[in-house]
Amino acid sequence: MQQPRNGVPTNQLPPLKWQKSGRSNPSGNCVELAELPGGAGIAVRNSRHPDGPALIYTVDEIAAFVLGARDGDFDHLLR
């Protein structure tokens, strides 16, 4: 699979298994992530717009974000 570009419509991606956080709630304020085939990266989309664009990140980029979130690097963004 060719590396997809950022902002690609999700209907242009292969079928993916999307997952959202267990902390998500019925209000629809969720993002969903899916692993791309062959380890090509991780797709991220807005759960309220499942056919909208997906952002594509490498596994290393997602790991850096998740570890930073665990460390509290982004806590100042929450009000």
RODOMI-643457 format. One record per residue: residue number from 0; residue in three letters; x, y, z of N, C-alpha, C in turn. Coordinates in steps of 0.001 Angstrom, whole numbers. Example, Ala and Ser with C-alpha at 12.3 -4.5 7.8 and 13.67 -1.06 7.14 Angstrom:
// RODOMI-643457
{node 0 Ala {13190 -5690 7800} {12300 -4500 7800} {13200 -3300 7800}} {node 1 Ser {12850 -2250 7080} {13670 -1060 7140} {12900 30 7870}} 
//
This chain:
// RODOMI-643457
{node 0 Met {841 -1189 0} {0 0 0} {877 1240 0}} {node 1 Gln {548 2171 -866} {1244 3452 -908} {884 4246 328}} {node 2 Gln {1846 4975 878} {1600 5793 2063} {552 6847 1733}} {node 3 Pro {-617 6823 2428} {-1637 7838 2157} {-1197 9218 2632}} {node 4 Arg {-1760 10228 2023} {-1446 11602 2409} {-2352 12036 3558}} {node 5 Asn {-1948 13051 4283} {-2794 13592 5344} {-4009 14258 4742}} {node 6 Gly {-5123 14136 5462} {-6361 14718 5006} {-7068 13869 3969}} {node 7 Val {-6691 12600 3873} {-7310 11711 2893} {-8719 11339 3361}} {node 8 Pro {-9714 11384 2476} {-11054 10936 2868} {-11004 9461 3284}} {node 9 Thr {-11680 9135 4351} {-11598 7767 4867} {-12125 6745 3874}} {node 10 Asn {-13006 7158 2958} {-13499 6198 1969} {-12453 5868 910}} {node 11 Gln {-11320 6562 927} {-10218 6250 23} {-9175 5351 687}} {node 12 Leu {-9381 5027 1963} {-8498 4114 2675} {-9054 2698 2568}} {node 13 Pro {-8215 1697 2767} {-8749 335 2798} {-9654 176 4013}} {node 14 Pro {-10465 -865 4072} {-11288 -1083 5273} {-10392 -1167 6512}} {node 15 Leu {-10742 -403 7534} {-9940 -345 8754} {-10796 -663 9961}} {node 16 Lys {-10162 -1116 11021} {-10846 -1363 12285} {-10607 -142 13179}} {node 17 Trp {-11588 751 13245} {-11479 1993 14005} {-11754 1718 15473}} {node 18 Gln {-11024 2430 16330} {-11183 2265 17777} {-11169 3638 18434}} {node 19 Lys {-12049 3811 19420} {-12009 5052 20197} {-11752 4713 21655}} {node 20 Ser {-11409 5704 22400} {-11074 5534 23811} {-12267 5056 24620}} {node 21 Gly {-11991 4248 25617} {-13023 3850 26568} {-13521 5032 27377}} {node 22 Arg {-12815 6150 27330} {-13246 7368 28027} {-14203 8196 27181}} {node 23 Ser {-14441 7768 25958} {-15391 8469 25092} {-16786 8387 25694}} {node 24 Asn {-17617 9349 25322} {-18978 9375 25848} {-19964 9594 24703}} {node 25 Pro {-21242 9458 24978} {-22249 9582 23916} {-22355 10967 23273}} {node 26 Ser {-21686 11970 23801} {-21799 13319 23237} {-21104 13445 21882}} {node 27 Gly {-20307 12458 21510} {-19655 12491 20199} {-18347 13235 20171}} {node 28 Asn {-17798 13566 21327} {-16519 14263 21376} {-15376 13251 21380}} {node 29 Cys {-15213 12560 20263} {-14258 11463 20227} {-13417 11512 18965}} {node 30 Val {-12224 10996 19081} {-11414 10696 17914} {-11270 9186 17859}} {node 31 Glu {-11087 8683 16663} {-10902 7251 16471} {-9572 7029 15765}} {node 32 Leu {-8920 5933 16103} {-7646 5578 15500} {-7754 4198 14879}} {node 33 Ala {-6973 3973 13827} {-6930 2673 13167} {-5524 2449 12612}} {node 34 Glu {-5062 1216 12744} {-3767 845 12183} {-3913 607 10686}} {node 35 Leu {-3010 1183 9908} {-3020 968 8466} {-2359 -372 8149}} {node 36 Pro {-2754 -1013 7068} {-2188 -2312 6715} {-667 -2254 6554}} {node 37 Gly {-34 -3332 6946} {1409 -3442 6761} {2230 -2520 7628}} {node 38 Gly {1632 -1965 8696} {2378 -1065 9572} {2694 271 8936}} {node 39 Ala {1905 667 7926} {2152 1914 7197} {1870 3153 8031}} {node 40 Gly {1298 2999 9224} {1020 4140 10073} {-299 3978 10799}} {node 41 Ile {-721 5076 11396} {-1960 5125 12164} {-2819 6247 11591}} {node 42 Ala {-4080 5925 11300} {-5031 6929 10816} {-5843 7437 11999}} {node 43 Val {-6133 8729 11999} {-6915 9368 13056} {-8053 10134 12389}} {node 44 Arg {-9277 9947 12908} {-10427 10655 12353} {-11344 11141 13468}} {node 45 Asn {-12208 12087 13123} {-13226 12604 14022} {-14403 11640 13980}} {node 46 Ser {-14820 11116 15123} {-15906 10135 15153} {-17241 10719 14685}} {node 47 Arg {-17408 12038 14785} {-18654 12664 14327} {-18719 12764 12810}} {node 48 His {-17571 12626 12166} {-17485 12725 10703} {-16694 11529 10171}} {node 49 Pro {-17260 10330 10284} {-16499 9128 9925} {-16088 9054 8456}} {node 50 Asp {-16754 9791 7583} {-16364 9794 6180} {-15472 10977 5836}} {node 51 Gly {-15202 11800 6827} {-14370 12974 6611} {-12904 12612 6493}} {node 52 Pro {-12046 13603 6482} {-10625 13331 6290} {-9989 12657 7505}} {node 53 Ala {-8985 11856 7214} {-8188 11213 8263} {-6770 11782 8201}} {node 54 Leu {-6204 11980 9358} {-4794 12363 9442} {-3988 11084 9613}} {node 55 Ile {-2845 11005 8954} {-2019 9819 8978} {-721 10136 9711}} {node 56 Tyr {-403 9311 10703} {817 9469 11497} {1605 8175 11482}} {node 57 Thr {2900 8274 11686} {3713 7074 11849} {3454 6505 13236}} {node 58 Val {3808 5252 13416} {3678 4628 14736} {4530 5389 15745}} {node 59 Asp {5719 5812 15357} {6592 6560 16272} {5977 7896 16682}} {node 60 Glu {5293 8568 15760} {4637 9838 16094} {3511 9621 17097}} {node 61 Ile {2713 8577 16894} {1628 8274 17839} {2215 7894 19197}} {node 62 Ala {3283 7108 19195} {3919 6717 20458} {4405 7949 21214}} {node 63 Ala {5020 8895 20520} {5496 10114 21181} {4334 10899 21775}} {node 64 Phe {3218 10980 21059} {2052 11690 21571} {1482 10994 22803}} {node 65 Val {1266 9687 22703} {670 8942 23825} {1571 9032 25060}} {node 66 Leu {2862 8858 24884} {3769 8938 26031} {3793 10347 26617}} {node 67 Gly {3747 11363 25754} {3686 12739 26248} {2400 12999 27026}} {node 68 Ala {1284 12459 26532} {10 12609 27249} {85 11921 28611}} {node 69 Arg {667 10737 28652} {827 10035 29933} {1663 10839 30914}} {node 70 Asp {2665 11532 30382} {3553 12333 31235} {2943 13670 31643}} {node 71 Gly {1780 14007 31090} {1121 15264 31438} {1553 16451 30602}} {node 72 Asp {2265 16196 29493} {2772 17293 28665} {1680 18216 28127}} {node 73 Phe {465 17719 28016} {-609 18508 27406} {-1689 18901 28405}} {node 74 Asp {-1460 18654 29667} {-2469 18953 30689} {-2883 20420 30671}} {node 75 His {-1978 21313 30301} {-2301 22743 30286} {-3355 23088 29233}} {node 76 Leu {-3599 22188 28286} {-4606 22434 27253} {-6019 22126 27713}} {node 77 Leu {-6151 21420 28819} {-7467 21074 29366} {-7907 22153 30338}} {node 78 Arg {-9144 22538 30235} {-9628 23590 31118} {-10704 23039 32022}} 
//
